[in-house]
């Protein structure tokens, strides 16, 4: 069992980690982000870690496409994209509009 705070960066700075969270005499460790069903949730809900992870996966997928492009028929590239890259955008689409402008522009 672990726990995560949800607050602004300003309020997270005020948290005193010297006061441990205990449950039935057991120390519950704090985490700063958690991944569940492919979505990474961080303490400030900025989606920064999630977008970084998606960017890495999509970058790997496009690198793979570029690598195989000369080896497969052109009509196969779209289905390969649809299977290996597009799901990263579709799966968490509702989250994209809530991230800040800096992350959207990256």
C-alpha positions in Angstrom: 0.0 0.0 0.0 1.2 3.5 -0.9 -0.3 6.9 -0.9 -0.1 10.0 -3.1 -1.0 13.6 -2.3 -3.0 15.7 -4.8 -2.3 19.4 -4.6 -0.7 22.4 -6.3 3.1 22.7 -6.3 2.8 25.5 -3.9 0.8 23.5 -1.4 3.0 20.4 -1.8 6.0 22.4 -0.6 4.2 23.0 2.7 3.8 19.3 3.4 6.0 18.0 6.2 7.3 14.6 5.3 8.6 14.2 8.9 5.0 13.3 9.9 4.7 9.7 8.5 1.3 8.3 7.4 0.6 5.2 9.5 -2.2 2.6 9.2 -2.6 -0.1 11.8 1.0 0.7 13.0 2.5 0.3 9.5 4.3 3.1 7.7 2.6 3.9 4.4 5.2 5.1 1.9 4.5 8.3 -0.1 4.9 8.2 -3.9 4.9 11.2 -6.3 3.2 9.5 -9.2 1.3 6.4 -10.0 0.6 4.6 -13.2 -2.8 2.8 -13.6 -4.1 1.3 -16.8 -1.5 3.2 -18.9 -2.2 6.6 -17.4 0.4 8.2 -15.2 -1.1 10.4 -12.5 1.2 12.8 -10.6 0.6 14.8 -7.5 -0.1 18.1 -9.2 -2.2 16.7 -12.1 0.0 18.4 -14.7 0.3 15.2 -16.7 4.0 16.0 -17.3 5.1 12.4 -16.5 2.3 10.9 -18.5 3.1 13.0 -21.6 6.8 12.2 -21.3 6.1 8.5 -21.2 3.7 8.8 -24.2 6.3 10.8 -26.1 8.9 8.2 -25.5 6.6 5.4 -26.7 5.4 7.3 -29.8 9.1 8.3 -30.6 10.0 4.6 -30.5 7.1 3.7 -32.7 7.9 6.3 -35.3 11.5 5.2 -35.2 10.4 1.7 -35.9 8.2 2.9 -38.8 11.1 4.8 -40.3 13.3 1.7 -40.0 10.8 -0.6 -41.7 9.5 1.9 -44.3 11.9 0.7 -47.0 11.2 -3.0 -46.2 7.4 -3.1 -46.3 4.8 -2.1 -49.0 3.6 1.5 -48.6 0.0 0.4 -48.0 1.1 -1.5 -44.8 2.5 1.6 -43.1 -1.0 3.0 -42.1 -2.2 -0.2 -40.5 1.1 -0.5 -38.6 0.8 3.1 -37.4 -2.8 2.3 -36.4 -1.7 -0.6 -34.2 1.5 0.6 -32.7 1.2 4.4 -32.4 -2.3 5.7 -32.7 -3.6 4.0 -29.5 -1.3 6.1 -27.4 -3.1 9.2 -28.5 -6.6 7.7 -28.5 -6.5 6.0 -25.1 -6.0 9.0 -23.0 -7.4 11.7 -25.3 -9.7 13.2 -22.6 -6.6 14.1 -20.6 -4.8 16.1 -23.3 -7.1 19.2 -23.0 -6.3 19.5 -19.3 -2.5 19.8 -19.6 -0.8 23.2 -19.6 0.2 25.1 -22.7 3.9 24.3 -22.4 3.2 20.5 -22.5 0.7 20.9 -25.4 3.3 22.7 -27.4 6.1 20.1 -26.9 
